Amino acid sequence: MLAGERSGDLHGSNLIKSLLIRQPSLKVTCWGGDMMQEAGAKVTVHYNQLAFMGFWEVFKNLLTIRKLLKQCKEEILKYEPDLIVLIDYPGFNLKIAEFAKARGIPVHYYIAPKAWAWNASRATKIARFVDKVYGILPFEVDFFRSYGVNIEYVGNPLIDAIDATKASHSFSDKYNKEKTVAVLPGSRYQEVSNMLGLMTDIMEGRPDYTFLIAAVDNLPKELYETAERLSNVELVYDGTYDILRNSKAAIVTSGTATLETALLNCPQVVCYRTSPVTYAIAKRLIKIKYISLVNLIADKGVVRELIQHDFNEQELNAELSRLLDEEAYRAEMFEDYKRVKEIVTDQSASDTTAHEILMAISAD
């Protein structure tokens, strides 16, 4: 099983749990993270070594990526797996899919690349090199099938992740929800370094609110130092869902977290900024109206998106004020959140996918 980032580690861990419940004797070796390890897999390479994001960032690290690809291929040949499960991370994983297919190793893809947003050629590669895809977004199924991909919608794994995390009563007792704001600056080094500085300026300007930052322990603590010095800021490790359950609003870096925030019913503003080179290239390639999952699933602007130049202190302050103070605005967002939940909450993605994977292994 191959996951190249924190969200893949989370969803991979829940998939591993479902697999081992059904077949305790199963041996799972991963490139992933701590959660996959705790779920019962053997992790040989941590995703910290793989988390390169953006065109320019990938280009700068091409030599490292090539070495990792070579190492991964060698491990696969040595391990001789019955089946490989790829989790998102397409730039790396599609190369592994081609390598495995050529050697007759079945390849399944859980959480497919967002080829419907840009780089549709990836859908063609998936059709050639991947035996089965487990789709987690209803609207992506027709897109992939149009390219000949064998895809099945299995539900969204965030439902499993949220259901598996019980609300902390001690957490809710500690904070006044009406005066608490969640800050989710991302889980990769580049994201946090690009996003947190401006978010810190906003936090400093609102001393009457407590800002809870969803920090990740695989990143250097120095990334959070400037924000942590503020008297109204607290870092919370491994507690994103508690933060969102107990905050009146959220400032969220675009990614999986936007859907998590919606499913946990916290009004949000979505932000994103990357390097000028990466942004210039992405702007030419991306074909979708929105970047946040919550807006894409609803097919409307449920939440405000502040991207690149729009991600500035004036715009962010104005939107946060609306989220905190305008009840009609909040109520409309809550109604749209209900629709999003209805679309994605029809089954357990981990259980459905685990069943299909084990059926495929036994069939071989």
C-alpha atoms as a printed R data frame, in Angstrom:
    type eleno elety resid chain resno       x       y       z
1   ATOM     1    CA   MET     A     1   0.000   0.000   0.000
2   ATOM     2    CA   LEU     A     2   1.451   3.372  -1.040
3   ATOM     3    CA   ALA     A     3   0.445   6.718   0.506
4   ATOM     4    CA   GLY     A     4   2.490   9.875   0.020
5   ATOM     5    CA   GLU     A     5   0.882  12.308   2.455
6   ATOM     6    CA   ARG     A     6  -0.923  12.646   5.772
7   ATOM     7    CA   SER     A     7  -4.476  12.264   4.459
8   ATOM     8    CA   GLY     A     8  -3.442   9.099   2.628
9   ATOM     9    CA   ASP     A     9  -1.974   7.802   5.878
10  ATOM    10    CA   LEU     A    10  -5.299   8.441   7.647
11  ATOM    11    CA   HIS     A    11  -7.498   6.780   5.035
12  ATOM    12    CA   GLY     A    12  -5.004   3.994   4.476
13  ATOM    13    CA   SER     A    13  -5.025   3.242   8.202
14  ATOM    14    CA   ASN     A    14  -8.804   2.868   8.260
15  ATOM    15    CA   LEU     A    15  -8.644   0.628   5.196
16  ATOM    16    CA   ILE     A    16  -5.979  -1.522   6.892
17  ATOM    17    CA   LYS     A    17  -8.175  -1.863   9.991
18  ATOM    18    CA   SER     A    18 -11.089  -3.040   7.847
19  ATOM    19    CA   LEU     A    19  -8.849  -5.478   5.960
20  ATOM    20    CA   LEU     A    20  -7.389  -7.011   9.136
21  ATOM    21    CA   ILE     A    21 -10.796  -7.359  10.790
22  ATOM    22    CA   ARG     A    22 -11.860  -9.494   7.837
23  ATOM    23    CA   GLN     A    23  -8.556 -11.336   7.408
24  ATOM    24    CA   PRO     A    24  -6.264 -11.093  10.479
25  ATOM    25    CA   SER     A    25  -3.532 -13.158   8.805
26  ATOM    26    CA   LEU     A    26  -3.112 -10.598   5.998
27  ATOM    27    CA   LYS     A    27   0.359  -9.051   5.740
28  ATOM    28    CA   VAL     A    28   0.401  -5.399   4.717
29  ATOM    29    CA   THR     A    29   3.605  -3.510   3.927
30  ATOM    30    CA   CYS     A    30   3.365   0.227   3.281
31  ATOM    31    CA   TRP     A    31   4.960   3.411   2.298
32  ATOM    32    CA   GLY     A    32   2.910   5.626   4.598
33  ATOM    33    CA   GLY     A    33   2.885   6.988   8.112
34  ATOM    34    CA   ASP     A    34   2.353   6.460  11.816
35  ATOM    35    CA   MET     A    35  -1.380   5.803  11.534
36  ATOM    36    CA   MET     A    36  -0.871   2.986   9.034
37  ATOM    37    CA   GLN     A    37   1.779   1.527  11.316
38  ATOM    38    CA   GLU     A    38  -0.570   1.686  14.321
39  ATOM    39    CA   ALA     A    39  -3.323   0.030  12.268
40  ATOM    40    CA   GLY     A    40  -1.165  -3.076  11.847
41  ATOM    41    CA   ALA     A    41   0.950  -2.520   8.737
42  ATOM    42    CA   LYS     A    42   4.721  -2.520   8.396
43  ATOM    43    CA   VAL     A    43   5.840   0.926   7.165
44  ATOM    44    CA   THR     A    44   9.202   0.844   5.383
45  ATOM    45    CA   VAL     A    45   9.293   4.485   4.192
46  ATOM    46    CA   HIS     A    46   7.539   7.396   5.919
47  ATOM    47    CA   TYR     A    47   5.548   9.817   3.779
48  ATOM    48    CA   ASN     A    48   7.652  12.674   5.206
49  ATOM    49    CA   GLN     A    49  10.208  11.731   2.557
50  ATOM    50    CA   LEU     A    50   7.608  11.980  -0.228
51  ATOM    51    CA   ALA     A    51   5.631  15.149   0.508
52  ATOM    52    CA   PHE     A    52   6.598  17.319  -2.480
53  ATOM    53    CA   MET     A    53   3.792  19.522  -3.755
54  ATOM    54    CA   GLY     A    54   3.574  21.843  -6.764
55  ATOM    55    CA   PHE     A    55   5.318  21.937 -10.145
56  ATOM    56    CA   TRP     A    56   8.342  23.948  -9.026
57  ATOM    57    CA   GLU     A    57   8.745  22.004  -5.795
58  ATOM    58    CA   VAL     A    58   8.677  18.650  -7.616
59  ATOM    59    CA   PHE     A    59  11.181  19.925 -10.202
60  ATOM    60    CA   LYS     A    60  13.633  20.950  -7.462
61  ATOM    61    CA   ASN     A    61  13.474  17.475  -5.931
62  ATOM    62    CA   LEU     A    62  13.540  15.335  -9.086
63  ATOM    63    CA   LEU     A    63  16.745  13.531  -8.118
64  ATOM    64    CA   THR     A    64  15.335  12.551  -4.723
65  ATOM    65    CA   ILE     A    65  12.064  11.389  -6.301
66  ATOM    66    CA   ARG     A    66  13.931   9.224  -8.833
67  ATOM    67    CA   LYS     A    67  15.893   7.558  -6.028
68  ATOM    68    CA   LEU     A    68  12.688   6.884  -4.114
69  ATOM    69    CA   LEU     A    69  11.021   5.396  -7.195
70  ATOM    70    CA   LYS     A    70  13.965   3.062  -7.692
71  ATOM    71    CA   GLN     A    71  13.838   2.033  -4.038
72  ATOM    72    CA   CYS     A    72  10.069   1.428  -4.188
73  ATOM    73    CA   LYS     A    73  10.379  -0.780  -7.275
74  ATOM    74    CA   GLU     A    74  13.133  -2.812  -5.624
75  ATOM    75    CA   GLU     A    75  10.986  -3.312  -2.518
76  ATOM    76    CA   ILE     A    76   8.022  -4.469  -4.607
77  ATOM    77    CA   LEU     A    77  10.130  -7.060  -6.418
78  ATOM    78    CA   LYS     A    78  11.517  -8.309  -3.120
79  ATOM    79    CA   TYR     A    79   8.136  -8.383  -1.355
80  ATOM    80    CA   GLU     A    80   6.232 -10.043  -4.225
81  ATOM    81    CA   PRO     A    81   2.783  -8.713  -3.219
82  ATOM    82    CA   ASP     A    82  -0.507 -10.358  -4.206
83  ATOM    83    CA   LEU     A    83  -1.911  -6.877  -4.844
84  ATOM    84    CA   ILE     A    84  -0.825  -3.237  -4.652
85  ATOM    85    CA   VAL     A    85  -3.142  -0.515  -3.338
86  ATOM    86    CA   LEU     A    86  -2.263   3.042  -4.365
87  ATOM    87    CA   ILE     A    87  -3.674   5.979  -2.380
88  ATOM    88    CA   ASP     A    88  -3.838   9.326  -4.234
89  ATOM    89    CA   TYR     A    89  -0.316  10.827  -4.757
90  ATOM    90    CA   PRO     A    90  -0.532  10.377  -8.561
91  ATOM    91    CA   GLY     A    91   2.818  11.693  -9.800
92  ATOM    92    CA   PHE     A    92   4.607   8.893  -7.946
93  ATOM    93    CA   ASN     A    93   1.923   6.242  -7.774
94  ATOM    94    CA   LEU     A    94   1.095   6.120 -11.491
95  ATOM    95    CA   LYS     A    95   4.732   5.299 -12.242
96  ATOM    96    CA   ILE     A    96   4.489   2.457  -9.743
97  ATOM    97    CA   ALA     A    97   1.217   1.318 -11.353
98  ATOM    98    CA   GLU     A    98   2.908   1.064 -14.765
99  ATOM    99    CA   PHE     A    99   5.847  -0.826 -13.247
100 ATOM   100    CA   ALA     A   100   3.591  -3.289 -11.406
101 ATOM   101    CA   LYS     A   101   1.255  -3.869 -14.358
102 ATOM   102    CA   ALA     A   102   4.204  -4.804 -16.556
103 ATOM   103    CA   ARG     A   103   5.120  -7.477 -14.030
104 ATOM   104    CA   GLY     A   104   1.624  -8.918 -13.707
105 ATOM   105    CA   ILE     A   105   0.945  -7.542 -10.212
106 ATOM   106    CA   PRO     A   106  -2.703  -6.444  -9.745
107 ATOM   107    CA   VAL     A   107  -3.043  -2.716  -8.982
108 ATOM   108    CA   HIS     A   108  -6.007  -1.111  -7.226
109 ATOM   109    CA   TYR     A   109  -6.390   2.644  -6.664
110 ATOM   110    CA   TYR     A   110  -8.108   4.010  -3.543
111 ATOM   111    CA   ILE     A   111  -8.787   7.767  -3.731
112 ATOM   112    CA   ALA     A   112  -8.075   8.363  -7.391
113 ATOM   113    CA   PRO     A   113  -6.086  11.304  -8.785
114 ATOM   114    CA   LYS     A   114  -8.169  14.395  -9.507
115 ATOM   115    CA   ALA     A   115  -7.835  13.961 -13.261
116 ATOM   116    CA   TRP     A   116 -11.250  15.578 -13.678
117 ATOM   117    CA   ALA     A   117  -9.703  18.842 -12.456
118 ATOM   118    CA   TRP     A   118  -6.580  18.856 -14.616
119 ATOM   119    CA   ASN     A   119  -4.249  16.499 -16.483
120 ATOM   120    CA   ALA     A   120  -6.953  14.219 -17.896
121 ATOM   121    CA   SER     A   121  -4.176  12.132 -19.459
122 ATOM   122    CA   ARG     A   122  -3.873  10.512 -16.045
123 ATOM   123    CA   ALA     A   123  -7.293   8.940 -16.591
124 ATOM   124    CA   THR     A   124  -5.916   7.234 -19.702
125 ATOM   125    CA   LYS     A   125  -2.949   5.913 -17.699
126 ATOM   126    CA   ILE     A   126  -5.263   4.653 -14.965
127 ATOM   127    CA   ALA     A   127  -7.336   2.781 -17.551
128 ATOM   128    CA   ARG     A   128  -4.143   1.114 -18.863
129 ATOM   129    CA   PHE     A   129  -2.316   0.316 -15.640
130 ATOM   130    CA   VAL     A   130  -4.913   0.030 -12.847
131 ATOM   131    CA   ASP     A   131  -7.230  -2.959 -12.486
132 ATOM   132    CA   LYS     A   132  -9.797  -1.276 -10.252
133 ATOM   133    CA   VAL     A   133 -10.442   2.190  -8.846
134 ATOM   134    CA   TYR     A   134 -12.446   2.912  -5.682
135 ATOM   135    CA   GLY     A   135 -14.038   6.316  -6.211
136 ATOM   136    CA   ILE     A   136 -14.789   8.545  -3.214
137 ATOM   137    CA   LEU     A   137 -16.597  11.398  -4.984
138 ATOM   138    CA   PRO     A   138 -19.879  10.664  -6.771
139 ATOM   139    CA   PHE     A   139 -19.239  13.047  -9.657
140 ATOM   140    CA   GLU     A   140 -15.901  11.460 -10.625
141 ATOM   141    CA   VAL     A   141 -17.397   8.082 -11.567
142 ATOM   142    CA   ASP     A   142 -18.850   9.115 -14.942
143 ATOM   143    CA   PHE     A   143 -15.672  11.002 -15.802
144 ATOM   144    CA   PHE     A   144 -13.386   8.013 -15.242
145 ATOM   145    CA   ARG     A   145 -15.747   5.565 -16.934
146 ATOM   146    CA   SER     A   146 -15.684   7.744 -20.049
147 ATOM   147    CA   TYR     A   147 -11.951   6.902 -20.256
148 ATOM   148    CA   GLY     A   148 -12.555   3.169 -19.799
149 ATOM   149    CA   VAL     A   149 -11.573   3.027 -16.135
150 ATOM   150    CA   ASN     A   150 -13.017   0.215 -14.013
151 ATOM   151    CA   ILE     A   151 -14.327   2.356 -11.133
152 ATOM   152    CA   GLU     A   152 -16.782   1.753  -8.307
153 ATOM   153    CA   TYR     A   153 -18.108   4.448  -5.962
154 ATOM   154    CA   VAL     A   154 -17.494   3.280  -2.382
155 ATOM   155    CA   GLY     A   155 -18.478   6.330  -0.327
156 ATOM   156    CA   ASN     A   156 -16.162   8.898   1.222
157 ATOM   157    CA   PRO     A   157 -13.499   7.754   3.712
158 ATOM   158    CA   LEU     A   158 -13.841  10.947   5.744
159 ATOM   159    CA   ILE     A   159 -17.096   9.559   7.098
160 ATOM   160    CA   ASP     A   160 -15.188   6.589   8.547
161 ATOM   161    CA   ALA     A   161 -12.492   8.854   9.948
162 ATOM   162    CA   ILE     A   162 -14.980  11.169  11.654
163 ATOM   163    CA   ASP     A   163 -17.122   8.327  12.995
164 ATOM   164    CA   ALA     A   164 -14.022   6.681  14.469
165 ATOM   165    CA   THR     A   165 -13.089   9.806  16.437
166 ATOM   166    CA   LYS     A   166 -15.167  10.389  19.557
167 ATOM   167    CA   ALA     A   167 -15.807  13.942  20.705
168 ATOM   168    CA   SER     A   168 -13.702  14.989  23.709
169 ATOM   169    CA   HIS     A   169 -15.878  16.383  26.516
170 ATOM   170    CA   SER     A   170 -12.848  17.822  28.296
171 ATOM   171    CA   PHE     A   171 -12.016  19.724  25.106
172 ATOM   172    CA   SER     A   172 -15.505  21.186  24.768
173 ATOM   173    CA   ASP     A   173 -15.504  22.185  28.454
174 ATOM   174    CA   LYS     A   174 -12.227  24.063  28.041
175 ATOM   175    CA   TYR     A   175 -13.244  26.480  25.273
176 ATOM   176    CA   ASN     A   176 -16.130  28.877  24.661
177 ATOM   177    CA   LYS     A   177 -17.309  27.890  21.172
178 ATOM   178    CA   GLU     A   178 -18.713  31.368  20.511
179 ATOM   179    CA   LYS     A   179 -15.233  32.840  20.938
180 ATOM   180    CA   THR     A   180 -13.118  30.128  19.287
181 ATOM   181    CA   VAL     A   181 -11.865  29.957  15.690
182 ATOM   182    CA   ALA     A   182 -10.234  26.901  14.087
183 ATOM   183    CA   VAL     A   183  -7.126  27.403  11.949
184 ATOM   184    CA   LEU     A   184  -6.126  24.561   9.599
185 ATOM   185    CA   PRO     A   185  -2.952  25.695   7.796
186 ATOM   186    CA   GLY     A   186  -2.267  22.356   6.096
187 ATOM   187    CA   SER     A   187  -0.224  19.233   6.722
188 ATOM   188    CA   ARG     A   188   2.749  19.769   4.389
189 ATOM   189    CA   TYR     A   189   5.767  21.950   5.089
190 ATOM   190    CA   GLN     A   190   5.185  24.064   1.979
191 ATOM   191    CA   GLU     A   191   1.523  24.659   2.805
192 ATOM   192    CA   VAL     A   192   2.132  25.764   6.372
193 ATOM   193    CA   SER     A   193   5.072  27.986   5.434
194 ATOM   194    CA   ASN     A   194   3.002  29.624   2.667
195 ATOM   195    CA   MET     A   195  -0.212  30.054   4.649
196 ATOM   196    CA   LEU     A   196   0.400  30.531   8.357
197 ATOM   197    CA   GLY     A   197   2.106  33.945   8.236
198 ATOM   198    CA   LEU     A   198  -0.978  35.792   6.976
199 ATOM   199    CA   MET     A   199  -3.240  33.712   9.193
200 ATOM   200    CA   THR     A   200  -1.104  34.815  12.156
201 ATOM   201    CA   ASP     A   201  -1.666  38.480  11.244
202 ATOM   202    CA   ILE     A   202  -5.426  37.868  11.372
203 ATOM   203    CA   MET     A   203  -5.169  36.128  14.747
204 ATOM   204    CA   GLU     A   204  -3.098  38.950  16.204
205 ATOM   205    CA   GLY     A   205  -5.753  41.464  15.150
206 ATOM   206    CA   ARG     A   206  -8.547  39.643  17.008
207 ATOM   207    CA   PRO     A   207  -7.409  39.342  20.648
208 ATOM   208    CA   ASP     A   208 -10.983  38.703  21.840
209 ATOM   209    CA   TYR     A   209 -11.021  35.290  20.079
210 ATOM   210    CA   THR     A   210  -9.079  32.121  20.845
211 ATOM   211    CA   PHE     A   211  -7.498  30.605  17.731
212 ATOM   212    CA   LEU     A   212  -6.803  26.874  17.794
213 ATOM   213    CA   ILE     A   213  -4.236  25.774  15.220
214 ATOM   214    CA   ALA     A   214  -4.437  22.193  13.954
215 ATOM   215    CA   ALA     A   215  -0.727  21.368  14.116
216 ATOM   216    CA   VAL     A   216   0.911  18.206  12.810
217 ATOM   217    CA   ASP     A   217   3.757  16.547  14.677
218 ATOM   218    CA   ASN     A   218   5.665  15.450  11.581
219 ATOM   219    CA   LEU     A   219   6.539  19.090  10.776
220 ATOM   220    CA   PRO     A   220   9.218  21.189  12.529
221 ATOM   221    CA   LYS     A   221   7.858  23.052  15.563
222 ATOM   222    CA   GLU     A   222   9.637  26.190  14.337
223 ATOM   223    CA   LEU     A   223   6.976  26.536  11.618
224 ATOM   224    CA   TYR     A   224   4.422  27.408  14.297
225 ATOM   225    CA   GLU     A   225   6.635  29.535  16.576
226 ATOM   226    CA   THR     A   226   5.510  33.005  15.457
227 ATOM   227    CA   ALA     A   227   1.831  32.139  15.829
228 ATOM   228    CA   GLU     A   228   2.325  30.281  19.101
229 ATOM   229    CA   ARG     A   229   3.844  33.375  20.721
230 ATOM   230    CA   LEU     A   230   0.460  35.121  20.580
231 ATOM   231    CA   SER     A   231  -1.486  34.973  23.839
232 ATOM   232    CA   ASN     A   232  -4.765  34.062  22.085
233 ATOM   233    CA   VAL     A   233  -3.303  31.166  20.058
234 ATOM   234    CA   GLU     A   234  -2.936  27.509  21.008
235 ATOM   235    CA   LEU     A   235  -1.451  24.631  19.050
236 ATOM   236    CA   VAL     A   236  -3.442  21.396  19.102
237 ATOM   237    CA   TYR     A   237  -1.793  18.198  17.872
238 ATOM   238    CA   ASP     A   238  -3.914  15.264  16.666
239 ATOM   239    CA   GLY     A   239  -7.126  17.062  17.521
240 ATOM   240    CA   THR     A   240  -8.449  18.554  14.282
241 ATOM   241    CA   TYR     A   241 -11.942  17.121  14.696
242 ATOM   242    CA   ASP     A   242 -12.216  18.380  18.280
243 ATOM   243    CA   ILE     A   243 -11.106  21.816  17.104
244 ATOM   244    CA   LEU     A   244 -13.761  21.900  14.380
245 ATOM   245    CA   ARG     A   245 -16.496  20.588  16.670
246 ATOM   246    CA   ASN     A   246 -15.769  23.351  19.171
247 ATOM   247    CA   SER     A   247 -15.174  26.386  16.936
248 ATOM   248    CA   LYS     A   248 -17.624  28.961  15.648
249 ATOM   249    CA   ALA     A   249 -15.762  29.320  12.334
250 ATOM   250    CA   ALA     A   250 -12.669  28.007  10.568
251 ATOM   251    CA   ILE     A   251  -9.860  29.286   8.348
252 ATOM   252    CA   VAL     A   252  -8.921  26.294   6.190
253 ATOM   253    CA   THR     A   253  -6.166  25.616   3.675
254 ATOM   254    CA   SER     A   254  -7.705  24.002   0.599
255 ATOM   255    CA   GLY     A   255  -7.584  20.219   0.540
256 ATOM   256    CA   THR     A   256  -9.324  17.331   2.258
257 ATOM   257    CA   ALA     A   257  -9.828  19.536   5.311
258 ATOM   258    CA   THR     A   258 -12.501  21.600   3.530
259 ATOM   259    CA   LEU     A   259 -14.800  18.583   3.353
260 ATOM   260    CA   GLU     A   260 -13.948  17.545   6.920
261 ATOM   261    CA   THR     A   261 -14.912  21.028   8.086
262 ATOM   262    CA   ALA     A   262 -18.236  20.836   6.254
263 ATOM   263    CA   LEU     A   263 -19.047  17.362   7.589
264 ATOM   264    CA   LEU     A   264 -18.357  18.650  11.111
265 ATOM   265    CA   ASN     A   265 -20.658  21.610  10.466
266 ATOM   266    CA   CYS     A   266 -18.181  24.433  11.038
267 ATOM   267    CA   PRO     A   267 -18.568  27.540   8.805
268 ATOM   268    CA   GLN     A   268 -15.344  28.126   6.881
269 ATOM   269    CA   VAL     A   269 -13.325  30.252   4.527
270 ATOM   270    CA   VAL     A   270 -11.009  28.307   2.202
271 ATOM   271    CA   CYS     A   271  -7.556  29.702   1.475
272 ATOM   272    CA   TYR     A   272  -4.699  28.755  -0.789
273 ATOM   273    CA   ARG     A   273  -1.384  30.214  -1.894
274 ATOM   274    CA   THR     A   274   1.561  28.557  -3.615
275 ATOM   275    CA   SER     A   275   4.726  29.637  -5.421
276 ATOM   276    CA   PRO     A   276   4.224  32.058  -8.351
277 ATOM   277    CA   VAL     A   277   5.580  29.482 -10.828
278 ATOM   278    CA   THR     A   278   3.275  26.703  -9.618
279 ATOM   279    CA   TYR     A   279   0.274  29.045  -9.602
280 ATOM   280    CA   ALA     A   280   0.952  30.309 -13.127
281 ATOM   281    CA   ILE     A   281   1.131  26.757 -14.485
282 ATOM   282    CA   ALA     A   282  -1.881  25.529 -12.507
283 ATOM   283    CA   LYS     A   283  -4.024  28.446 -13.653
284 ATOM   284    CA   ARG     A   284  -3.510  27.386 -17.260
285 ATOM   285    CA   LEU     A   285  -4.202  23.704 -16.614
286 ATOM   286    CA   ILE     A   286  -6.987  23.517 -14.049
287 ATOM   287    CA   LYS     A   287 -10.413  23.173 -15.647
288 ATOM   288    CA   ILE     A   288 -12.786  23.402 -12.666
289 ATOM   289    CA   LYS     A   289 -14.763  26.301 -11.206
290 ATOM   290    CA   TYR     A   290 -13.755  25.620  -7.595
291 ATOM   291    CA   ILE     A   291 -10.774  24.215  -5.718
292 ATOM   292    CA   SER     A   292 -12.461  23.160  -2.464
293 ATOM   293    CA   LEU     A   293 -14.092  19.745  -2.235
294 ATOM   294    CA   VAL     A   294 -17.172  21.099  -0.502
295 ATOM   295    CA   ASN     A   295 -17.903  23.450  -3.419
296 ATOM   296    CA   LEU     A   296 -17.102  20.792  -6.019
297 ATOM   297    CA   ILE     A   297 -19.455  18.255  -4.440
298 ATOM   298    CA   ALA     A   298 -22.269  20.791  -4.077
299 ATOM   299    CA   ASP     A   299 -21.513  22.229  -7.539
300 ATOM   300    CA   LYS     A   300 -21.947  25.739  -6.144
301 ATOM   301    CA   GLY     A   301 -20.048  28.307  -4.106
302 ATOM   302    CA   VAL     A   302 -20.995  27.080  -0.640
303 ATOM   303    CA   VAL     A   303 -17.871  28.601   0.937
304 ATOM   304    CA   ARG     A   304 -15.674  31.528  -0.102
305 ATOM   305    CA   GLU     A   305 -12.354  30.632  -1.710
306 ATOM   306    CA   LEU     A   306  -9.432  33.037  -1.313
307 ATOM   307    CA   ILE     A   307  -6.784  31.916  -3.785
308 ATOM   308    CA   GLN     A   308  -3.294  33.373  -4.348
309 ATOM   309    CA   HIS     A   309  -3.688  37.185  -4.632
310 ATOM   310    CA   ASP     A   310  -7.171  37.126  -3.076
311 ATOM   311    CA   PHE     A   311  -5.621  35.528  -0.005
312 ATOM   312    CA   ASN     A   312  -4.793  38.804   1.721
313 ATOM   313    CA   GLU     A   313  -5.459  40.363   5.108
314 ATOM   314    CA   GLN     A   314  -8.363  42.553   3.977
315 ATOM   315    CA   GLU     A   315 -10.300  39.769   2.225
316 ATOM   316    CA   LEU     A   316  -9.647  37.208   4.959
317 ATOM   317    CA   ASN     A   317 -10.693  39.596   7.733
318 ATOM   318    CA   ALA     A   318 -13.884  40.518   5.907
319 ATOM   319    CA   GLU     A   319 -14.886  36.911   5.296
320 ATOM   320    CA   LEU     A   320 -14.095  35.841   8.851
321 ATOM   321    CA   SER     A   321 -16.322  38.652  10.146
322 ATOM   322    CA   ARG     A   322 -19.203  37.371   8.020
323 ATOM   323    CA   LEU     A   323 -18.702  33.830   9.295
324 ATOM   324    CA   LEU     A   324 -18.673  34.975  12.913
325 ATOM   325    CA   ASP     A   325 -21.336  37.685  12.889
326 ATOM   326    CA   GLU     A   326 -23.862  37.224  10.071
327 ATOM   327    CA   GLU     A   327 -26.431  34.645  11.199
328 ATOM   328    CA   ALA     A   328 -28.257  34.509   7.850
329 ATOM   329    CA   TYR     A   329 -24.945  33.805   6.073
330 ATOM   330    CA   ARG     A   330 -24.115  31.051   8.536
331 ATOM   331    CA   ALA     A   331 -27.598  29.520   8.257
332 ATOM   332    CA   GLU     A   332 -27.352  29.338   4.458
333 ATOM   333    CA   MET     A   333 -23.977  27.600   4.743
334 ATOM   334    CA   PHE     A   334 -25.399  25.076   7.212
335 ATOM   335    CA   GLU     A   335 -28.190  24.238   4.744
336 ATOM   336    CA   ASP     A   336 -25.668  23.703   1.953
337 ATOM   337    CA   TYR     A   337 -23.581  21.515   4.281
338 ATOM   338    CA   LYS     A   338 -26.635  19.279   4.791
339 ATOM   339    CA   ARG     A   339 -26.840  18.713   1.050
340 ATOM   340    CA   VAL     A   340 -23.141  17.847   0.858
341 ATOM   341    CA   LYS     A   341 -23.530  15.303   3.673
342 ATOM   342    CA   GLU     A   342 -26.485  13.672   1.914
343 ATOM   343    CA   ILE     A   343 -24.378  13.227  -1.227
344 ATOM   344    CA   VAL     A   344 -21.361  11.563   0.434
345 ATOM   345    CA   THR     A   345 -22.712   9.613   3.418
346 ATOM   346    CA   ASP     A   346 -24.292   6.516   1.920
347 ATOM   347    CA   GLN     A   347 -21.781   3.777   2.890
348 ATOM   348    CA   SER     A   348 -18.466   2.971   4.594
349 ATOM   349    CA   ALA     A   349 -15.658   3.464   2.095
350 ATOM   350    CA   SER     A   350 -13.167   1.481   4.180
351 ATOM   351    CA   ASP     A   351 -15.446  -1.546   4.609
352 ATOM   352    CA   THR     A   352 -16.610  -1.630   0.983
353 ATOM   353    CA   THR     A   353 -13.070  -1.265  -0.365
354 ATOM   354    CA   ALA     A   354 -11.632  -3.866   2.021
355 ATOM   355    CA   HIS     A   355 -14.258  -6.378   0.903
356 ATOM   356    CA   GLU     A   356 -13.482  -5.789  -2.784
357 ATOM   357    CA   ILE     A   357  -9.715  -6.029  -2.252
358 ATOM   358    CA   LEU     A   358  -9.978  -9.330  -0.399
359 ATOM   359    CA   MET     A   359 -12.330 -10.703  -3.050
360 ATOM   360    CA   ALA     A   360  -9.748  -9.790  -5.702
361 ATOM   361    CA   ILE     A   361  -6.921 -11.479  -3.780
362 ATOM   362    CA   SER     A   362  -8.919 -14.676  -3.224
363 ATOM   363    CA   ALA     A   363  -9.942 -14.750  -6.897
364 ATOM   364    CA   ASP     A   364  -6.276 -14.742  -7.925
